[in-house]
Amino acid sequence: MRIFVVGTRGFPNIQGGIEAHCEHLYPLLAERGVDITVFTRSPYIAKNERRDTWRGVKFVHVWAPRNKYLETLVHTFICVIISRMKLADCLHIHAIGPALFVPFARILGLRVVLTHHGPDYERDKWGTCATLVLRLGESLGLRCSHHVVVVSQAVTHMVKKRYPNKRIAFVPNGVGQPVAVSGTSVLREFHLEPQQYVLAVARFVPEKGLHDLIAAYKQVRADLPQLVIVGGANHETAYSRSLRRTAKEVEGIVLTGTLRRSKLCELYIHSRLFVLPSHYEGLPITLLEAISYGTPVLVSDVEANRELLLPSYRYFSSGNREILARKMVELCNTQVPRSELAAAKQRITETYNWDRIATATCTVYKELCDT
């Protein structure tokens, strides 16, 4: 099977949930003998870091404009044409933005799998026009693709209700086995001490709720250790610049920028508390990773986070800064039973296992290519 993949900026070590999903999934499929070619967006990968293959996955680096409204559309259009020229057995499109081109791919004679990572039109960053385009992309993608893969149970139920005769597979995001961490070199780099910081990992976009986290932290700064925020913006905006400026004005906040996962592991395992204050999520890989390292967590009560079935006291009302501030203080000053953390770690690593996810994805490809 020759599978071509579009909808990711690229990998490894490029910020983003879809990027992390593809980075974990496709090498496992390559090990199973699937011929995988991934289209990257060349502006996100330095020329000296562009490679032809990585862990059995082939790359085709395709130009895309660095414009948050045009980037996905232009890149996907070009990649669909290349997929047809290279006689792909299947085109796997990730996310509902690129899904706008599913009908075009069908017209060209391509078999198409769409992975629905969540209703992106609910993200705070999009205006009215972009929201309408995303809704159209979702509709066209769900109607016209041969097979739909969904990473969230809630979205799976929605899609099955709207398209009861559609081939739909619930295949969630996953989490790898925790990497053994020795030493504290990353902590020393940012002048941190083990268990003396709260950790957040997110892109600097409104729907991640980092502005709520910073405001809540400011309220109770005296009762909390340092706050470490890992991440940045793919496209600098007024919001990302304001967020960075506000964070720098609050004593105790450390901005690390975007970090490779090899460095993140150390930050996860030594943090006192991991906080995810999102207003919207598909199924957050960062949260799965934090739990897999045995890190206590506090997360917003959006539907995707609720699917993980954490104890109720580990949720707070999305956007409620007062409750977020109070719960951060409570959880940072409460000894967590090791049994709770161990049970959560075992359940997450078994349920959201990349090997199972790769097998399920491979089954989707085989069903499609055999028809």
WOJO-V915370 format. One record per run of one state. SS is the DSSP state (alpha for helix, beta for strand, coil for the rest). FROM is the first residue (numbers start at 1). TO is the last residue. Records with the same first field share a line. If there is no record, write none. Layout:
SS=FROM-TO, FROM-TO
This chain:
coil=1-1, 7-16, 32-34, 45-46, 50-52, 55-56, 63-70, 86-89, 95-97, 108-111, 117-119, 123-127, 145-146, 151-152, 163-167, 171-174, 176-184, 190-196, 202-205, 209-209, 220-220, 224-225, 231-237, 249-252, 258-260, 271-272, 277-284, 293-296, 301-302, 307-311, 317-320, 333-337, 352-352, 370-371
beta=2-6, 35-41, 53-54, 57-62, 90-94, 112-116, 147-150, 168-170, 175-175, 197-201, 226-230, 253-257, 273-276, 297-300, 315-316, 353-353
alpha=17-31, 42-44, 47-49, 71-85, 98-107, 120-122, 128-144, 153-162, 185-189, 206-208, 210-219, 221-223, 238-248, 261-270, 285-292, 303-306, 312-314, 321-332, 338-351, 354-369
